[in-house]
Amino acid sequence: MTENKSLKTYNKAEIVKVVKDQVARVSTSYDLVRLQNVIIVSEDNKEVIAEMLLELNEFSNVSRKMNAGQIIETVNMLMNGYPRLSLQEYQAFFNKIKNGYFGQLYESLDGIKIMAFMSDFYKEINNAYNEMIEENHQNLKRIENHRDL
């Protein structure tokens, strides 16, 4: 997806496919935060996150799944609580839930569990960002030291 092409020119399915393809090539949280052309979540693509959550809901093998109202409310809570995450980060988050990274989903899937999982994921993402900033800082120091020689 190019930077200058507006998300509005893509339909929801195309956006989800592009994001999934990008995230499929990511192996660590650090790789995730270094992705190019990261699409920041906005009201314009709120439906994309809802689609990701709906897919998780359908994927999960629990007896009590989320209803439409719970999905909408959970998406609102995610976007209000974590407004700076990208679509790629959200996709990676939902993939981790599917893989059981945060633990097994017993009996039900709900907004409270999703928000608890997101809290853990957000800490990982922040640590990865801090690593990236530190790496960039160290690289700048090396460049400056090299110039001084």
Secondary structure, 3 states (H helix, E strand, C coil): CCCCCCHHHCCHHHHHHHHHHHHHCCCCHHHHHCCCCCCECCHHHHHHHHHHHHHHHHHCCCCECCCHHHHHHHHHHHHHHCCCCEHHHHHHHHHHHHCCCCCCCCCECCHHHHHHHHHHHHHHHHHHHHHHHHHHHHHHHHHHHHHHC
